[in-house]
Amino acid sequence: MAQKKFSAEDIHTLMSNPYVMDANESRILYTPEFKKRFMDEYLAGKGPTQIFRDSGFDPRMLGGKRIERAAARWKIAYEKGRIS
């Protein structure tokens, strides 16, 4: 199944979030600060969707699968010492 494409309005909304470095119709580049915040809160027991929501993202816009994949990538990066 194809990944959800973001509209111009979605991209504008994403770019207004301080935790987004760049966004286009198919991807979001998050800041290192957000990845660290995400891992700190995740390790403290907070769920991925709630972390995104509390950080100003609309989980419905992003989609649950995108959030799950980002969380999985960042957990691996954290375990390898690339997020600290």
Chimera marker file (.cmm) of the C-alpha trace (Angstrom):
<marker_set name="trace">
<marker id="1" x="0.000" y="0.000" z="0.000" r="1" g="1" b="0" radius="0.5"/>
<marker id="2" x="1.308" y="3.447" z="-0.887" r="1" g="1" b="0" radius="0.5"/>
<marker id="3" x="2.292" y="5.818" z="1.873" r="1" g="1" b="0" radius="0.5"/>
<marker id="4" x="-0.049" y="8.742" z="2.519" r="1" g="1" b="0" radius="0.5"/>
<marker id="5" x="0.941" y="11.869" z="0.617" r="1" g="1" b="0" radius="0.5"/>
<marker id="6" x="0.896" y="15.180" z="2.453" r="1" g="1" b="0" radius="0.5"/>
<marker id="7" x="-0.975" y="18.129" z="0.969" r="1" g="1" b="0" radius="0.5"/>
<marker id="8" x="0.534" y="21.606" z="0.712" r="1" g="1" b="0" radius="0.5"/>
<marker id="9" x="-1.512" y="22.557" z="3.788" r="1" g="1" b="0" radius="0.5"/>
<marker id="10" x="-0.191" y="19.521" z="5.685" r="1" g="1" b="0" radius="0.5"/>
<marker id="11" x="3.393" y="20.448" z="4.761" r="1" g="1" b="0" radius="0.5"/>
<marker id="12" x="2.824" y="24.019" z="5.943" r="1" g="1" b="0" radius="0.5"/>
<marker id="13" x="1.449" y="22.712" z="9.253" r="1" g="1" b="0" radius="0.5"/>
<marker id="14" x="4.365" y="20.316" z="9.675" r="1" g="1" b="0" radius="0.5"/>
<marker id="15" x="6.932" y="23.016" z="8.882" r="1" g="1" b="0" radius="0.5"/>
<marker id="16" x="5.436" y="25.239" z="11.595" r="1" g="1" b="0" radius="0.5"/>
<marker id="17" x="6.344" y="22.624" z="14.225" r="1" g="1" b="0" radius="0.5"/>
<marker id="18" x="9.736" y="23.403" z="15.822" r="1" g="1" b="0" radius="0.5"/>
<marker id="19" x="10.587" y="19.686" z="15.790" r="1" g="1" b="0" radius="0.5"/>
<marker id="20" x="10.474" y="19.467" z="11.984" r="1" g="1" b="0" radius="0.5"/>
<marker id="21" x="13.581" y="20.322" z="9.960" r="1" g="1" b="0" radius="0.5"/>
<marker id="22" x="11.983" y="19.624" z="6.564" r="1" g="1" b="0" radius="0.5"/>
<marker id="23" x="8.892" y="18.045" z="5.051" r="1" g="1" b="0" radius="0.5"/>
<marker id="24" x="7.594" y="17.253" z="1.599" r="1" g="1" b="0" radius="0.5"/>
<marker id="25" x="4.673" y="15.293" z="0.234" r="1" g="1" b="0" radius="0.5"/>
<marker id="26" x="6.151" y="11.947" z="1.235" r="1" g="1" b="0" radius="0.5"/>
<marker id="27" x="8.510" y="12.431" z="4.192" r="1" g="1" b="0" radius="0.5"/>
<marker id="28" x="9.255" y="14.342" z="7.363" r="1" g="1" b="0" radius="0.5"/>
<marker id="29" x="12.743" y="15.102" z="8.665" r="1" g="1" b="0" radius="0.5"/>
<marker id="30" x="12.602" y="15.490" z="12.444" r="1" g="1" b="0" radius="0.5"/>
<marker id="31" x="15.123" y="17.444" z="14.518" r="1" g="1" b="0" radius="0.5"/>
<marker id="32" x="17.702" y="15.634" z="16.649" r="1" g="1" b="0" radius="0.5"/>
<marker id="33" x="16.102" y="17.360" z="19.652" r="1" g="1" b="0" radius="0.5"/>
<marker id="34" x="12.768" y="15.698" z="18.899" r="1" g="1" b="0" radius="0.5"/>
<marker id="35" x="14.349" y="12.275" z="18.531" r="1" g="1" b="0" radius="0.5"/>
<marker id="36" x="16.059" y="12.716" z="21.912" r="1" g="1" b="0" radius="0.5"/>
<marker id="37" x="12.842" y="13.994" z="23.505" r="1" g="1" b="0" radius="0.5"/>
<marker id="38" x="10.962" y="11.077" z="21.978" r="1" g="1" b="0" radius="0.5"/>
<marker id="39" x="13.384" y="8.506" z="23.399" r="1" g="1" b="0" radius="0.5"/>
<marker id="40" x="13.513" y="10.159" z="26.841" r="1" g="1" b="0" radius="0.5"/>
<marker id="41" x="9.722" y="10.121" z="27.092" r="1" g="1" b="0" radius="0.5"/>
<marker id="42" x="9.406" y="6.662" z="25.560" r="1" g="1" b="0" radius="0.5"/>
<marker id="43" x="11.888" y="5.201" z="28.046" r="1" g="1" b="0" radius="0.5"/>
<marker id="44" x="9.931" y="6.900" z="30.833" r="1" g="1" b="0" radius="0.5"/>
<marker id="45" x="6.871" y="4.893" z="29.763" r="1" g="1" b="0" radius="0.5"/>
<marker id="46" x="4.939" y="7.227" z="27.485" r="1" g="1" b="0" radius="0.5"/>
<marker id="47" x="3.447" y="5.791" z="24.288" r="1" g="1" b="0" radius="0.5"/>
<marker id="48" x="4.671" y="6.892" z="20.845" r="1" g="1" b="0" radius="0.5"/>
<marker id="49" x="1.376" y="8.421" z="19.707" r="1" g="1" b="0" radius="0.5"/>
<marker id="50" x="1.064" y="10.416" z="22.920" r="1" g="1" b="0" radius="0.5"/>
<marker id="51" x="4.629" y="11.710" z="22.566" r="1" g="1" b="0" radius="0.5"/>
<marker id="52" x="3.887" y="12.934" z="19.037" r="1" g="1" b="0" radius="0.5"/>
<marker id="53" x="0.594" y="14.493" z="20.181" r="1" g="1" b="0" radius="0.5"/>
<marker id="54" x="2.256" y="16.242" z="23.143" r="1" g="1" b="0" radius="0.5"/>
<marker id="55" x="4.935" y="17.559" z="20.760" r="1" g="1" b="0" radius="0.5"/>
<marker id="56" x="2.382" y="19.349" z="18.600" r="1" g="1" b="0" radius="0.5"/>
<marker id="57" x="1.795" y="16.739" z="15.887" r="1" g="1" b="0" radius="0.5"/>
<marker id="58" x="-1.619" y="15.552" z="14.734" r="1" g="1" b="0" radius="0.5"/>
<marker id="59" x="-1.411" y="11.742" z="14.828" r="1" g="1" b="0" radius="0.5"/>
<marker id="60" x="-4.338" y="11.510" z="12.394" r="1" g="1" b="0" radius="0.5"/>
<marker id="61" x="-2.387" y="13.537" z="9.825" r="1" g="1" b="0" radius="0.5"/>
<marker id="62" x="0.751" y="11.452" z="10.285" r="1" g="1" b="0" radius="0.5"/>
<marker id="63" x="-0.942" y="8.089" z="10.547" r="1" g="1" b="0" radius="0.5"/>
<marker id="64" x="-0.275" y="5.378" z="13.087" r="1" g="1" b="0" radius="0.5"/>
<marker id="65" x="2.027" y="3.374" z="10.836" r="1" g="1" b="0" radius="0.5"/>
<marker id="66" x="4.346" y="6.359" z="10.237" r="1" g="1" b="0" radius="0.5"/>
<marker id="67" x="4.576" y="6.918" z="14.007" r="1" g="1" b="0" radius="0.5"/>
<marker id="68" x="5.265" y="3.211" z="14.622" r="1" g="1" b="0" radius="0.5"/>
<marker id="69" x="8.009" y="3.126" z="11.990" r="1" g="1" b="0" radius="0.5"/>
<marker id="70" x="9.684" y="6.274" z="13.332" r="1" g="1" b="0" radius="0.5"/>
<marker id="71" x="9.593" y="4.852" z="16.864" r="1" g="1" b="0" radius="0.5"/>
<marker id="72" x="11.133" y="1.566" z="15.677" r="1" g="1" b="0" radius="0.5"/>
<marker id="73" x="13.934" y="3.380" z="13.776" r="1" g="1" b="0" radius="0.5"/>
<marker id="74" x="14.718" y="5.621" z="16.738" r="1" g="1" b="0" radius="0.5"/>
<marker id="75" x="14.764" y="2.738" z="19.219" r="1" g="1" b="0" radius="0.5"/>
<marker id="76" x="17.366" y="0.972" z="17.058" r="1" g="1" b="0" radius="0.5"/>
<marker id="77" x="19.388" y="4.182" z="16.686" r="1" g="1" b="0" radius="0.5"/>
<marker id="78" x="19.237" y="4.728" z="20.443" r="1" g="1" b="0" radius="0.5"/>
<marker id="79" x="20.457" y="1.184" z="21.132" r="1" g="1" b="0" radius="0.5"/>
<marker id="80" x="23.376" y="1.816" z="18.762" r="1" g="1" b="0" radius="0.5"/>
<marker id="81" x="24.229" y="5.063" z="20.569" r="1" g="1" b="0" radius="0.5"/>
<marker id="82" x="23.164" y="7.369" z="17.746" r="1" g="1" b="0" radius="0.5"/>
<marker id="83" x="20.531" y="9.131" z="19.848" r="1" g="1" b="0" radius="0.5"/>
<marker id="84" x="21.633" y="10.268" z="23.286" r="1" g="1" b="0" radius="0.5"/>
<link id1="1" id2="2" r="1" g="1" b="0" radius="0.2"/>
<link id1="2" id2="3" r="1" g="1" b="0" radius="0.2"/>
<link id1="3" id2="4" r="1" g="1" b="0" radius="0.2"/>
<link id1="4" id2="5" r="1" g="1" b="0" radius="0.2"/>
<link id1="5" id2="6" r="1" g="1" b="0" radius="0.2"/>
<link id1="6" id2="7" r="1" g="1" b="0" radius="0.2"/>
<link id1="7" id2="8" r="1" g="1" b="0" radius="0.2"/>
<link id1="8" id2="9" r="1" g="1" b="0" radius="0.2"/>
<link id1="9" id2="10" r="1" g="1" b="0" radius="0.2"/>
<link id1="10" id2="11" r="1" g="1" b="0" radius="0.2"/>
<link id1="11" id2="12" r="1" g="1" b="0" radius="0.2"/>
<link id1="12" id2="13" r="1" g="1" b="0" radius="0.2"/>
<link id1="13" id2="14" r="1" g="1" b="0" radius="0.2"/>
<link id1="14" id2="15" r="1" g="1" b="0" radius="0.2"/>
<link id1="15" id2="16" r="1" g="1" b="0" radius="0.2"/>
<link id1="16" id2="17" r="1" g="1" b="0" radius="0.2"/>
<link id1="17" id2="18" r="1" g="1" b="0" radius="0.2"/>
<link id1="18" id2="19" r="1" g="1" b="0" radius="0.2"/>
<link id1="19" id2="20" r="1" g="1" b="0" radius="0.2"/>
<link id1="20" id2="21" r="1" g="1" b="0" radius="0.2"/>
<link id1="21" id2="22" r="1" g="1" b="0" radius="0.2"/>
<link id1="22" id2="23" r="1" g="1" b="0" radius="0.2"/>
<link id1="23" id2="24" r="1" g="1" b="0" radius="0.2"/>
<link id1="24" id2="25" r="1" g="1" b="0" radius="0.2"/>
<link id1="25" id2="26" r="1" g="1" b="0" radius="0.2"/>
<link id1="26" id2="27" r="1" g="1" b="0" radius="0.2"/>
<link id1="27" id2="28" r="1" g="1" b="0" radius="0.2"/>
<link id1="28" id2="29" r="1" g="1" b="0" radius="0.2"/>
<link id1="29" id2="30" r="1" g="1" b="0" radius="0.2"/>
<link id1="30" id2="31" r="1" g="1" b="0" radius="0.2"/>
<link id1="31" id2="32" r="1" g="1" b="0" radius="0.2"/>
<link id1="32" id2="33" r="1" g="1" b="0" radius="0.2"/>
<link id1="33" id2="34" r="1" g="1" b="0" radius="0.2"/>
<link id1="34" id2="35" r="1" g="1" b="0" radius="0.2"/>
<link id1="35" id2="36" r="1" g="1" b="0" radius="0.2"/>
<link id1="36" id2="37" r="1" g="1" b="0" radius="0.2"/>
<link id1="37" id2="38" r="1" g="1" b="0" radius="0.2"/>
<link id1="38" id2="39" r="1" g="1" b="0" radius="0.2"/>
<link id1="39" id2="40" r="1" g="1" b="0" radius="0.2"/>
<link id1="40" id2="41" r="1" g="1" b="0" radius="0.2"/>
<link id1="41" id2="42" r="1" g="1" b="0" radius="0.2"/>
<link id1="42" id2="43" r="1" g="1" b="0" radius="0.2"/>
<link id1="43" id2="44" r="1" g="1" b="0" radius="0.2"/>
<link id1="44" id2="45" r="1" g="1" b="0" radius="0.2"/>
<link id1="45" id2="46" r="1" g="1" b="0" radius="0.2"/>
<link id1="46" id2="47" r="1" g="1" b="0" radius="0.2"/>
<link id1="47" id2="48" r="1" g="1" b="0" radius="0.2"/>
<link id1="48" id2="49" r="1" g="1" b="0" radius="0.2"/>
<link id1="49" id2="50" r="1" g="1" b="0" radius="0.2"/>
<link id1="50" id2="51" r="1" g="1" b="0" radius="0.2"/>
<link id1="51" id2="52" r="1" g="1" b="0" radius="0.2"/>
<link id1="52" id2="53" r="1" g="1" b="0" radius="0.2"/>
<link id1="53" id2="54" r="1" g="1" b="0" radius="0.2"/>
<link id1="54" id2="55" r="1" g="1" b="0" radius="0.2"/>
<link id1="55" id2="56" r="1" g="1" b="0" radius="0.2"/>
<link id1="56" id2="57" r="1" g="1" b="0" radius="0.2"/>
<link id1="57" id2="58" r="1" g="1" b="0" radius="0.2"/>
<link id1="58" id2="59" r="1" g="1" b="0" radius="0.2"/>
<link id1="59" id2="60" r="1" g="1" b="0" radius="0.2"/>
<link id1="60" id2="61" r="1" g="1" b="0" radius="0.2"/>
<link id1="61" id2="62" r="1" g="1" b="0" radius="0.2"/>
<link id1="62" id2="63" r="1" g="1" b="0" radius="0.2"/>
<link id1="63" id2="64" r="1" g="1" b="0" radius="0.2"/>
<link id1="64" id2="65" r="1" g="1" b="0" radius="0.2"/>
<link id1="65" id2="66" r="1" g="1" b="0" radius="0.2"/>
<link id1="66" id2="67" r="1" g="1" b="0" radius="0.2"/>
<link id1="67" id2="68" r="1" g="1" b="0" radius="0.2"/>
<link id1="68" id2="69" r="1" g="1" b="0" radius="0.2"/>
<link id1="69" id2="70" r="1" g="1" b="0" radius="0.2"/>
<link id1="70" id2="71" r="1" g="1" b="0" radius="0.2"/>
<link id1="71" id2="72" r="1" g="1" b="0" radius="0.2"/>
<link id1="72" id2="73" r="1" g="1" b="0" radius="0.2"/>
<link id1="73" id2="74" r="1" g="1" b="0" radius="0.2"/>
<link id1="74" id2="75" r="1" g="1" b="0" radius="0.2"/>
<link id1="75" id2="76" r="1" g="1" b="0" radius="0.2"/>
<link id1="76" id2="77" r="1" g="1" b="0" radius="0.2"/>
<link id1="77" id2="78" r="1" g="1" b="0" radius="0.2"/>
<link id1="78" id2="79" r="1" g="1" b="0" radius="0.2"/>
<link id1="79" id2="80" r="1" g="1" b="0" radius="0.2"/>
<link id1="80" id2="81" r="1" g="1" b="0" radius="0.2"/>
<link id1="81" id2="82" r="1" g="1" b="0" radius="0.2"/>
<link id1="82" id2="83" r="1" g="1" b="0" radius="0.2"/>
<link id1="83" id2="84" r="1" g="1" b="0" radius="0.2"/>
</marker_set>
